[in-house]
Amino acid sequence: MGALGADGAAVKLGSSASLPAQETISQLTEYTKAAITTRGLYYPPGKQPKEGERKLHLLIEGTSMAVVDKAVNEIKRLLTEATAAAMERGGDRALGGRYSVV
């Protein structure tokens, strides 16, 4: 789980997700004015991190909660669109819980 500003909400993503791509993060940062950083390590479904390690997540920081909220809402929108597109394609991962927004 990763922090989203001071409130500690989190967005978790699998390593194969397109969202963490540096280009996408750069575009999100420019649009929302929030600092977005990938943190942690990828663990396959069912595998837990070792003591002191954390699963892959996004750290989102901003000058205000409004900036952080804008980034979170944009990430959720992108995830919703990606999930809908995957389901339309009928891919195996469409129903596999590829993304988790906490």
Secondary structure, DSSP 8 states (H G I E B T S, - for coil): ---BGGG---EEE-TT-STTSHHHHHHHHHHH--EEEEESB---TT----TT--BSEEEEE-SSHHHHHHHHHHHHHHHHHHHHHHHHHT-GGGGTT-EEE-
